[in-house]
Amino acid sequence: MNQEDDALVLGDHAYTSRLLLGTGKFASADVMARAVAASGVQIVTVALRRFDRDRPDDALLTPLLAMEGVTLMPNTSGARNAEEAIQAARIARELCGSRLVKVEIHPNPRHLMPDPIETYEAARVLAADGWLVMPYIPPDPVLAKRLEEVGCASVMPLGAAIGSGQGLASAELLKIIVREACIPVIVDAGLRAPSQAAAALEMGCDAVLVNTAVADAGDPPAMAAAFAQAVAAGRSARRAGLMPVGQEAQASSPLTAFLQGGERV
Amino acid sequence: MKILLNGEPYETVARFVSELIAEQAPAVRVAAVVNDRVVPAAEQATTALAEGDRVELLTFAGGG
């Protein structure tokens, strides 16, 4: 099927790639940039940090800005509440002018679970202010619907804990979110293998966001490309329509009796 | 003048936010927040610094 007529729509923007990539944890800015290029992603996340002239890892931005067709999605990581997340979004806009923002509020560094109450409040304020809000949330169908109602551009429920690589631990809840949602559902966090990304798209999720799975792979650019292929395959499968699950065997070859009849030539 | 720059005491001769940024000579764009107010790029050259100001200079880093 033609990918051109199957865009991921966020607000007034349409994207052909259904893979989003985080830029953290890469061994170098060069490896990160090659992973972005190899995967063909059109949205990459970045985080805010205090400028430190003794730590010139700010070199990240230069290769990203040089890439055509790559949109930056700043996250609000580090924010402990809605007020800090809103401030982070405003600072990020000064840096890149992007209306996309990943609202990410996880006050407990041990489990990094998103705070649904502060996330909802930040998303409500930012969406009303014209942002394309992409909230990182627990896999909660009610919260997802409430965020849709306040005007979020998508919801990004977790597959499993950030960086855990436990895959689609939340699969059954994700299916409910997908069934109810009228905005894109993007699985964010927890994925380890491209097969899990394909499974997410097959169950109807609109896209996935990965970071550690690529950054910590043996060959990050190759893994980024593998995720891109898996996401495309999963989406094609979803659109093609999966066969139903059956209770019994159903022969796919004709069961004619040529073996019993002794009529073999 | 003494200010608090990114949480640390800092002595500067900069009179405006733009001069403070120039003093840091960042290779990439930085955003400035003075006493919790985000200073738009267009106002950095006219936003004066005062003794004891809390200034945050921020940029992008890798993140998921």
Interface residues (C-beta under 8 A of the other chain):
Chain A: G22 T23 G24 K25 F26 A29 M32 T45 V46 A47 L48 R49 R50 F51 D52 R53 P56 D57 D58 A59 L60 L61 T62 L72 P74 N75 S77 Q87 R90 I91 A92 E94 L95 C96 I162 A189 L209 N211 T212
Chain B: N6 G7 Q24 A25 P26 A27 V28 R29 V30 A31 A32 V33 D36 V38 P40 A41 E56 L57 L58 T59 F60 A61 G62 G63 G64
